[in-house]
């Protein structure tokens, strides 16, 4: 049975941080906005039960199975991502109940910090999940989804839709199409995938 948290238990994680998931030299880095409280509680990126990130990764043939993150990713699941050349980080490290709790200055400072991490990690492709946060953080008010004209820390930069369950405009299938595009650009699609 999946883990459950009370509201009070989750609120205790406000301000907590979740370490980056990275190993070696990644080929594709996904950048979330910031950890939600469920993510902080489980120490697993994109962990909320309504989040479509891992189902979309599987549908895009980036992973060989749908990773069950609700109780927290297992060590073998983390290894699978790292072995596939995937890394995950956030624009802002502190957990909040809603991304709207973040200030513009936090997003801008976070974008600068992400740029430094990307320069250090040297991936082929970076995919920022959330166009509104990208516009604010990277000072690109006119940016839209897709490949960006500028590189980020030396990597090709894409903006992809946010997989949060709150983003009603997207489905697992539509997210998978976007994630497949960045995966192809980073050469991390599983062999034999159509």
Secondary structure by P-SEA (a helix, b strand, c coil): ccccccaaaaaaaccccccccccccccbbbbcccccaaaaaacccccccccaaaaaaaaaccccccccccccccaaaaaaaaaabbbbbbcccccccccccccaaaaaaaaaaaaaaaaaacccbbbbccaaaaaaaacccccccccccccccccbbbbbcccccccccccaaaaaaaaaaaaaaacccccccc
